[in-house]
Amino acid sequence: KGDTSGGSNLNELSGPNGCYIDPSNGNIYVADNGNSRALRFPSGSTNTTNGTIVAGGNGSGPNANQLSNPRGVVVDQSGNVFVTDNS
């Protein structure tokens, strides 16, 4: 989101901690701490572009489909997404 109010919509972040730009395609990956998720935004995104949830997004917690305090995100050459989680 293009301001500091934060939010949980797919074009908003809340407490982003880390980001990664994929050099192969320009996609932007963000560890969205406040929403317990990691998002991917396409190259050329603006504040109205919706991201795609690539990890978490099911509330904060310890389960395989949840994150709790995600801090960073990277993508390897095969397209696998790795998220560091501070829980």
C-alpha beads as a LAMMPS data file, in Angstrom:
LAMMPS data file: protein, C-alpha beads

87 atoms
86 bonds

1 atom types
1 bond types

-500.0 500.0 xlo xhi
-500.0 500.0 ylo yhi
-500.0 500.0 zlo zhi

Masses

1 110.0

Atoms # bond

1 1 1 0.000 0.000 0.000
2 1 1 1.307 3.424 -0.842
3 1 1 0.961 4.893 2.642
4 1 1 1.902 3.996 6.207
5 1 1 -1.472 2.745 7.455
6 1 1 -0.876 -0.919 6.571
7 1 1 -3.567 -3.493 5.985
8 1 1 -4.361 -7.072 5.088
9 1 1 -5.661 -6.804 1.516
10 1 1 -3.507 -8.355 -1.198
11 1 1 -2.209 -4.904 -2.198
12 1 1 -1.321 -4.003 1.404
13 1 1 1.440 -4.912 3.849
14 1 1 1.641 -4.779 7.625
15 1 1 5.111 -4.692 9.124
16 1 1 7.105 -5.931 6.128
17 1 1 10.512 -7.191 7.220
18 1 1 12.339 -8.507 4.214
19 1 1 12.122 -8.517 0.474
20 1 1 13.779 -10.283 -2.429
21 1 1 13.793 -9.338 -6.102
22 1 1 14.094 -12.334 -8.400
23 1 1 16.794 -11.411 -10.938
24 1 1 15.368 -13.812 -13.528
25 1 1 11.978 -12.088 -13.867
26 1 1 11.849 -9.039 -11.566
27 1 1 9.169 -10.487 -9.280
28 1 1 9.237 -8.956 -5.801
29 1 1 8.803 -11.204 -2.766
30 1 1 7.940 -9.677 0.618
31 1 1 7.896 -11.188 4.117
32 1 1 4.738 -9.552 5.499
33 1 1 5.228 -9.973 9.245
34 1 1 1.994 -8.359 10.457
35 1 1 -0.113 -10.596 8.224
36 1 1 1.901 -13.798 8.793
37 1 1 2.485 -14.391 5.090
38 1 1 4.874 -14.003 2.185
39 1 1 3.667 -12.344 -1.008
40 1 1 4.890 -12.225 -4.610
41 1 1 4.315 -9.100 -6.698
42 1 1 4.995 -9.006 -10.431
43 1 1 7.691 -6.785 -11.875
44 1 1 6.395 -3.243 -12.366
45 1 1 3.863 -3.438 -9.529
46 1 1 2.279 -0.288 -8.133
47 1 1 0.449 0.362 -4.870
48 1 1 -2.763 -0.993 -6.451
49 1 1 -1.253 -4.284 -7.682
50 1 1 -2.448 -7.349 -5.799
51 1 1 0.180 -9.768 -4.599
52 1 1 -0.084 -13.538 -4.560
53 1 1 0.338 -15.367 -1.266
54 1 1 3.233 -17.818 -1.646
55 1 1 3.524 -18.914 2.017
56 1 1 1.365 -18.574 5.117
57 1 1 -1.729 -16.422 4.946
58 1 1 -3.706 -18.675 7.279
59 1 1 -3.196 -16.750 10.488
60 1 1 -0.199 -16.876 12.774
61 1 1 0.783 -20.315 13.995
62 1 1 3.047 -23.378 13.901
63 1 1 1.241 -25.434 11.235
64 1 1 2.692 -26.169 7.784
65 1 1 0.315 -23.657 6.152
66 1 1 1.060 -20.881 8.670
67 1 1 3.871 -18.475 9.495
68 1 1 4.602 -16.655 12.714
69 1 1 6.762 -13.528 12.409
70 1 1 8.206 -14.073 8.906
71 1 1 11.453 -12.116 8.584
72 1 1 12.908 -12.811 5.163
73 1 1 12.254 -14.496 1.854
74 1 1 14.461 -15.769 -0.990
75 1 1 13.871 -17.775 -4.158
76 1 1 16.335 -20.280 -5.586
77 1 1 17.113 -20.859 -9.274
78 1 1 14.430 -23.554 -9.465
79 1 1 11.739 -21.183 -8.194
80 1 1 11.499 -22.646 -4.697
81 1 1 10.495 -20.029 -2.127
82 1 1 12.212 -20.050 1.288
83 1 1 10.875 -17.975 4.184
84 1 1 12.664 -17.369 7.469
85 1 1 10.236 -17.411 10.351
86 1 1 11.079 -16.044 13.780
87 1 1 8.901 -18.324 15.876

Bonds

1 1 1 2
2 1 2 3
3 1 3 4
4 1 4 5
5 1 5 6
6 1 6 7
7 1 7 8
8 1 8 9
9 1 9 10
10 1 10 11
11 1 11 12
12 1 12 13
13 1 13 14
14 1 14 15
15 1 15 16
16 1 16 17
17 1 17 18
18 1 18 19
19 1 19 20
20 1 20 21
21 1 21 22
22 1 22 23
23 1 23 24
24 1 24 25
25 1 25 26
26 1 26 27
27 1 27 28
28 1 28 29
29 1 29 30
30 1 30 31
31 1 31 32
32 1 32 33
33 1 33 34
34 1 34 35
35 1 35 36
36 1 36 37
37 1 37 38
38 1 38 39
39 1 39 40
40 1 40 41
41 1 41 42
42 1 42 43
43 1 43 44
44 1 44 45
45 1 45 46
46 1 46 47
47 1 47 48
48 1 48 49
49 1 49 50
50 1 50 51
51 1 51 52
52 1 52 53
53 1 53 54
54 1 54 55
55 1 55 56
56 1 56 57
57 1 57 58
58 1 58 59
59 1 59 60
60 1 60 61
61 1 61 62
62 1 62 63
63 1 63 64
64 1 64 65
65 1 65 66
66 1 66 67
67 1 67 68
68 1 68 69
69 1 69 70
70 1 70 71
71 1 71 72
72 1 72 73
73 1 73 74
74 1 74 75
75 1 75 76
76 1 76 77
77 1 77 78
78 1 78 79
79 1 79 80
80 1 80 81
81 1 81 82
82 1 82 83
83 1 83 84
84 1 84 85
85 1 85 86
86 1 86 87
